[in-house]
Amino acid sequence: MSARRSQTPGRLAELDLLRFIAAMAVLAFHFFVAFASVWGERPATLFPWLAPVAGLGILGVELFFVISGFVILMTVWGRGLGAFAWSRFVRLYPAYWLSLAAVVVVYGVLAAKPLDPKLSAGEYAVNATMFQRLFDVGDASGVYWSLWAELRFYLLISILVIVGVTYGRVLAFMAVWLAAAVPVHFLGDQVALLGHEIVTEIVMPRYAGYFIAGMALYLIHRFGSAWPPWLLFAGSWVLSVDSALVRVASRVKLAGAKAMPVTEFGVVFTITLIFAVMAMVALGYLRMPSSPVLTALGGTTYPLYLFHSVVAVVLIPPLVGAMPAWIVGVIATLVTLLLSYLVYSCAERPLQRLLRPRRTPQSTPMPAVQAEKASVP
């Protein structure tokens, strides 16, 4: 297999677009369905025509996870553990710390009430590590939960980096992970009763299918189609569909069907669409030429994901009642986009350039620059 299509792939501009779409889907879900305390009432009652579609935006994170599986495997191929760890630090932490500072200002200085995490100064400090859930400390922002899943994925992938990344080892890694995730997912309550919560934390049965699917698609993209990665991709789809149904059903139960108007068919269709689109990316059917616009959209995605809730808390409550709800939603969305681009271009990118090691003229460029930009929301 290593001789079939082992050349280093170039930047996949289509992933920049998909990441941006995923971030906008999450924003739509929060702004127009989830943020009841921000609007003062259930957003679905304010946007009844939009809520059924925006509600499916909850699955934007699932698209992020599939992309992450794809590009993180791209990142680690031919790389050492130190280089991988530093690249992840540079990618995740600068924008994260900026967003955490914004959250501290909004709740600690401005004393905002909606979505208040009610954390102490020490708990905010623990959040700065991004490992707050490991210490049973609440997230300073609700969107931080997905970063904990990403970090655990990076720790698992580090095993591959240590033993050496090859086609066969990646297949074996995915097969073992999927074989462990399926029973843990479907026997979750029994596993918890046995006191093996640590197993669930490591295996991540709710999210494993997405990461594994992305990794399988990268193998297909790099080496060509073969039945083992496609079989793992199909198994991951089955696990992912059920995981998504469980996650959305818990949200519907919590908020009520009127406040969260998402159907099971809509969930299955959306997950299937995510897998189908990513499969077309892997096969080269959605190839797009790189452009400054797509690069900017991809770069804006992570700040957009991190900062949109802060914008909503600060901007929406004062405007509610002063103008129609849809105008408030449009203004909040546009301000979020502008702020996210400014954070990306004026803060995140300069900090990343400062933190990345400088290359010497004799050094060989590392492959898969795409992965530096596309592995997180």
C-alpha positions as CSV (number, residue, x, y, z in Angstrom):
1,M,0.0,0.0,0.0
2,S,2.8,2.4,0.8
3,A,3.9,2.4,-2.9
4,R,0.5,3.3,-4.3
5,R,-0.1,6.9,-3.5
6,S,2.4,7.7,-0.7
7,Q,3.2,11.2,-2.0
8,T,2.6,14.0,0.4
9,P,-0.8,15.6,-0.3
10,G,-1.1,19.3,-0.7
11,R,-3.3,21.7,1.1
12,L,-6.9,20.8,1.0
13,A,-8.7,24.1,0.6
14,E,-12.1,22.4,0.8
15,L,-11.4,21.6,4.4
16,D,-11.1,25.3,5.2
17,L,-14.6,25.8,3.8
18,L,-16.0,22.8,5.7
19,R,-14.5,23.9,9.0
20,F,-16.1,27.4,8.5
21,I,-19.4,25.8,7.7
22,A,-19.2,23.6,10.8
23,A,-18.4,26.7,13.0
24,M,-21.3,28.6,11.5
25,A,-23.6,25.6,12.2
26,V,-22.6,25.7,15.8
27,L,-23.1,29.4,16.0
28,A,-26.6,29.0,14.4
29,F,-27.5,26.4,17.0
30,H,-26.4,28.5,19.9
31,F,-27.8,31.8,18.7
32,F,-31.1,30.6,17.3
33,V,-31.9,27.5,19.4
34,A,-29.8,27.1,22.6
35,F,-29.1,30.5,24.2
36,A,-32.4,31.0,26.0
37,S,-30.8,32.9,28.9
38,V,-29.2,35.3,26.4
39,W,-32.5,36.1,24.6
40,G,-34.6,36.0,27.7
41,E,-36.8,33.3,26.1
42,R,-36.5,30.2,24.0
43,P,-34.9,31.3,20.7
44,A,-36.9,28.6,18.9
45,T,-40.1,30.7,19.6
46,L,-38.4,33.8,18.1
47,F,-37.1,32.0,15.0
48,P,-39.7,29.2,14.4
49,W,-38.9,29.1,10.7
50,L,-35.1,28.7,11.3
51,A,-35.0,26.6,14.5
52,P,-35.5,23.1,12.8
53,V,-32.5,23.7,10.6
54,A,-30.4,25.6,13.1
55,G,-31.0,22.9,15.7
56,L,-29.1,20.5,13.5
57,G,-26.1,22.8,13.9
58,I,-25.4,21.0,17.2
59,L,-23.8,18.4,15.0
60,G,-21.2,20.9,13.6
61,V,-18.8,19.7,16.3
62,E,-19.2,16.2,14.9
63,L,-18.0,17.5,11.6
64,F,-15.0,19.1,13.3
65,F,-14.1,15.7,14.9
66,V,-14.1,13.9,11.5
67,I,-11.9,16.6,10.0
68,S,-9.7,16.3,13.0
69,G,-9.2,12.6,12.6
70,F,-8.2,13.3,8.9
71,V,-5.8,16.1,9.4
72,I,-4.2,15.0,12.7
73,L,-3.2,11.7,11.1
74,M,-1.8,13.9,8.3
75,T,0.1,15.9,10.9
76,V,1.8,13.0,12.7
77,W,2.9,11.2,9.5
78,G,6.7,11.4,9.6
79,R,6.8,13.5,12.7
80,G,8.3,13.0,16.1
81,L,6.4,13.3,19.4
82,G,8.0,16.6,20.4
83,A,7.2,18.3,17.1
84,F,3.6,17.0,17.2
85,A,3.1,18.1,20.8
86,W,4.5,21.6,20.1
87,S,2.4,22.0,17.0
88,R,-0.7,21.2,19.0
89,F,0.3,23.7,21.7
90,V,0.9,26.5,19.2
91,R,-2.4,25.7,17.4
92,L,-4.7,25.5,20.4
93,Y,-3.5,27.7,23.3
94,P,-3.0,31.3,22.0
95,A,-6.6,31.8,20.8
96,Y,-7.9,29.7,23.7
97,W,-6.1,32.0,26.2
98,L,-7.5,35.1,24.5
99,S,-11.0,33.7,24.6
100,L,-10.6,32.8,28.3
101,A,-9.4,36.3,29.0
102,A,-12.5,37.6,27.3
103,V,-14.7,35.3,29.4
104,V,-13.1,36.5,32.6
105,V,-13.7,40.1,31.6
106,V,-17.3,39.5,30.6
107,Y,-18.2,37.7,33.9
108,G,-15.6,39.0,36.3
109,V,-15.5,42.7,35.3
110,L,-18.8,43.3,33.4
111,A,-20.7,40.9,35.7
112,A,-22.8,39.5,32.9
113,K,-25.5,37.0,33.9
114,P,-26.4,34.9,30.8
115,L,-24.4,31.7,30.5
116,D,-22.4,32.6,33.7
117,P,-20.2,29.6,34.6
118,K,-20.0,30.8,38.2
119,L,-16.3,30.0,38.6
120,S,-13.9,31.3,41.2
121,A,-10.6,32.9,40.3
122,G,-8.8,29.6,41.0
123,E,-11.2,27.7,38.7
124,Y,-10.6,30.2,35.9
125,A,-6.8,29.6,36.4
126,V,-7.4,25.9,36.1
127,N,-9.2,26.5,32.9
128,A,-6.1,28.1,31.5
129,T,-4.5,24.6,31.4
130,M,-7.4,23.3,29.2
131,F,-7.4,20.2,31.4
132,Q,-10.1,21.5,33.8
133,R,-12.3,18.5,33.3
134,L,-9.5,16.3,34.5
135,F,-9.7,18.2,37.8
136,D,-13.5,18.2,37.9
137,V,-13.6,21.9,37.3
138,G,-16.4,23.4,35.2
139,D,-15.7,24.9,31.7
140,A,-15.4,28.7,31.7
141,S,-17.2,28.6,28.3
142,G,-19.7,26.0,27.2
143,V,-17.8,25.4,23.9
144,Y,-14.7,24.2,25.7
145,W,-16.1,20.7,26.1
146,S,-15.0,19.7,22.6
147,L,-11.4,20.7,23.3
148,W,-11.3,18.1,26.1
149,A,-12.3,15.5,23.5
150,E,-9.6,16.8,21.1
151,L,-6.9,16.6,23.8
152,R,-7.8,13.0,24.6
153,F,-7.6,12.2,20.9
154,Y,-4.1,13.8,20.7
155,L,-3.0,11.7,23.7
156,L,-4.2,8.5,22.0
157,I,-2.6,9.5,18.7
158,S,0.7,10.0,20.5
159,I,0.8,6.3,21.0
160,L,1.1,5.9,17.2
161,V,3.7,8.6,17.1
162,I,5.8,6.8,19.7
163,V,5.7,3.4,18.0
164,G,5.9,4.9,14.5
165,V,3.2,5.7,12.0
166,T,2.7,3.2,9.2
167,Y,-0.3,2.2,7.2
168,G,-0.6,-1.2,9.0
169,R,-0.1,0.3,12.5
170,V,-2.8,3.0,11.8
171,L,-5.2,0.3,10.7
172,A,-4.5,-1.8,13.8
173,F,-4.9,1.3,16.0
174,M,-8.3,2.2,14.5
175,A,-9.5,-1.4,14.7
176,V,-8.6,-1.8,18.3
177,W,-10.1,1.6,19.2
178,L,-13.4,0.9,17.4
179,A,-13.6,-2.6,18.9
180,A,-13.3,-1.1,22.3
181,A,-15.6,1.9,21.7
182,V,-18.6,-0.2,20.4
183,P,-19.2,-2.3,23.5
184,V,-18.4,0.6,25.9
185,H,-20.9,2.8,24.0
186,F,-23.8,0.2,24.0
187,L,-23.0,-1.0,27.5
188,G,-22.2,2.4,29.0
189,D,-24.4,2.0,32.1
190,Q,-23.0,-1.4,32.9
191,V,-19.5,-0.1,32.5
192,A,-20.2,2.8,34.9
193,L,-21.7,0.4,37.4
194,L,-18.5,-1.6,37.4
195,G,-16.6,1.6,38.3
196,H,-14.7,1.8,35.0
197,E,-15.4,5.5,34.2
198,I,-11.7,5.8,33.3
199,V,-12.3,3.4,30.4
200,T,-15.0,5.7,29.0
201,E,-12.8,8.7,29.3
202,I,-10.0,7.0,27.4
203,V,-12.1,5.2,24.8
204,M,-14.5,8.1,24.2
205,P,-17.3,6.0,22.7
206,R,-19.5,9.0,21.9
207,Y,-16.8,10.6,19.7
208,A,-14.5,7.7,18.7
209,G,-16.4,7.0,15.5
210,Y,-15.9,10.5,14.1
211,F,-12.1,10.5,14.7
212,I,-11.7,6.9,13.4
213,A,-13.7,7.8,10.3
214,G,-11.5,10.8,9.6
215,M,-8.4,8.7,10.0
216,A,-9.7,6.0,7.7
217,L,-10.5,8.6,5.0
218,Y,-7.0,10.0,5.3
219,L,-5.6,6.6,4.5
220,I,-7.9,6.4,1.5
221,H,-6.9,9.9,0.4
222,R,-3.1,9.1,0.8
223,F,-2.9,5.5,-0.4
224,G,-6.0,4.9,-2.4
225,S,-9.2,2.8,-1.8
226,A,-8.9,-0.5,-0.1
227,W,-11.5,-2.6,1.9
228,P,-9.9,-2.3,5.4
229,P,-10.2,1.5,5.8
230,W,-13.6,1.5,4.1
231,L,-14.8,-1.3,6.5
232,L,-13.6,0.8,9.5
233,F,-15.3,3.9,8.0
234,A,-18.6,2.0,7.7
235,G,-18.3,0.7,11.3
236,S,-17.6,4.2,12.5
237,W,-20.6,5.5,10.7
238,V,-22.9,3.1,12.6
239,L,-21.3,4.0,15.9
240,S,-21.5,7.7,15.1
241,V,-25.1,7.7,14.1
242,D,-26.2,6.1,17.4
243,S,-23.9,8.4,19.4
244,A,-25.4,11.5,17.7
245,L,-29.0,10.2,18.3
246,V,-28.2,9.7,22.0
247,R,-26.6,13.2,22.3
248,V,-29.4,15.0,20.5
249,A,-32.1,13.1,22.3
250,S,-30.6,14.1,25.7
251,R,-30.8,17.7,24.6
252,V,-34.4,17.4,23.4
253,K,-35.3,15.8,26.7
254,L,-33.7,18.6,28.6
255,A,-35.1,21.5,26.6
256,G,-38.3,20.0,25.2
257,A,-39.3,19.3,21.6
258,K,-40.6,22.8,21.0
259,A,-37.4,24.4,22.1
260,M,-35.2,21.8,20.3
261,P,-37.2,20.9,17.2
262,V,-34.8,18.3,15.8
263,T,-36.0,14.9,14.5
264,E,-34.2,11.6,14.6
265,F,-34.4,11.5,10.8
266,G,-32.7,14.9,10.7
267,V,-29.9,13.6,12.9
268,V,-29.3,10.5,10.8
269,F,-29.4,12.5,7.6
270,T,-26.9,15.1,8.9
271,I,-24.4,12.5,10.1
272,T,-24.7,10.6,6.9
273,L,-24.2,13.8,4.9
274,I,-21.1,14.7,7.0
275,F,-19.6,11.2,6.3
276,A,-20.5,11.4,2.6
277,V,-19.0,14.8,2.1
278,M,-15.8,13.9,3.9
279,A,-15.6,10.7,1.8
280,M,-15.8,12.8,-1.4
281,V,-13.0,15.0,0.0
282,A,-10.9,12.0,0.5
283,L,-11.5,10.7,-3.0
284,G,-10.8,14.1,-4.5
285,Y,-14.3,14.8,-5.8
286,L,-14.6,18.1,-4.0
287,R,-11.1,19.5,-4.8
288,M,-11.0,23.2,-4.6
289,P,-8.0,25.5,-5.5
290,S,-6.5,27.3,-2.6
291,S,-7.4,31.0,-2.3
292,P,-6.8,33.8,0.2
293,V,-10.6,33.8,1.0
294,L,-10.7,30.1,1.8
295,T,-7.5,30.4,3.9
296,A,-9.0,33.3,5.8
297,L,-12.2,31.4,6.4
298,G,-10.3,28.4,7.7
299,G,-8.2,30.6,9.9
300,T,-11.2,32.4,11.3
301,T,-12.9,29.2,12.3
302,Y,-11.2,28.5,15.6
303,P,-11.7,32.1,17.0
304,L,-15.3,32.0,15.7
305,Y,-15.9,28.9,17.7
306,L,-14.3,30.2,20.8
307,F,-15.7,33.8,20.8
308,H,-19.3,33.6,19.5
309,S,-20.8,32.9,22.9
310,V,-19.0,35.9,24.4
311,V,-20.3,38.1,21.6
312,A,-23.9,36.8,22.2
313,V,-23.7,37.5,25.9
314,V,-22.5,41.0,25.5
315,L,-24.4,42.1,22.4
316,I,-27.8,40.4,22.3
317,P,-29.4,41.3,25.7
318,P,-29.1,45.1,25.2
319,L,-30.6,44.9,21.7
320,V,-33.5,42.6,22.5
321,G,-36.7,44.6,22.4
322,A,-35.1,47.5,20.7
323,M,-35.3,45.9,17.3
324,P,-36.7,42.8,15.6
325,A,-35.1,39.5,16.8
326,W,-33.9,38.6,13.3
327,I,-32.0,41.9,13.0
328,V,-30.4,41.3,16.4
329,G,-29.3,37.8,15.2
330,V,-27.8,39.2,12.0
331,I,-25.9,41.9,13.8
332,A,-24.6,39.5,16.4
333,T,-23.5,37.1,13.7
334,L,-21.7,39.8,11.7
335,V,-20.0,41.2,14.8
336,T,-18.8,37.7,15.6
337,L,-17.4,37.2,12.1
338,L,-15.5,40.5,12.3
339,L,-14.2,39.9,15.8
340,S,-13.1,36.4,14.8
341,Y,-11.2,37.6,11.8
342,L,-9.5,40.3,13.8
343,V,-8.4,37.8,16.5
344,Y,-7.1,35.5,13.8
345,S,-5.2,38.1,11.7
346,C,-4.1,40.5,14.5
347,A,-3.4,38.2,17.4
348,E,-3.6,34.4,16.8
349,R,-1.5,34.3,13.6
350,P,1.3,36.6,14.9
351,L,1.5,34.6,18.1
352,Q,1.7,31.4,16.2
353,R,4.5,32.8,14.0
354,L,6.4,33.8,17.1
355,L,6.0,30.5,18.8
356,R,6.8,28.3,15.8
357,P,10.5,27.3,15.4
358,R,12.2,29.1,12.6
359,R,13.3,27.0,9.7
360,T,16.9,27.1,8.4
361,P,17.5,27.1,4.7
362,Q,18.8,23.6,4.9
363,S,15.8,22.2,6.8
364,T,13.2,20.1,5.0
365,P,9.7,21.6,5.1
366,M,7.4,19.5,7.2
367,P,4.5,17.9,5.2
368,A,0.9,18.6,5.7
369,V,0.8,22.3,6.6
370,Q,-3.0,21.9,6.3
371,A,-3.1,20.1,9.5
372,E,-1.7,23.0,11.4
373,K,-4.8,25.0,10.5
374,A,-7.6,22.4,10.4
375,S,-7.5,20.1,13.4
376,V,-9.7,22.1,15.8
377,P,-12.9,24.0,15.5
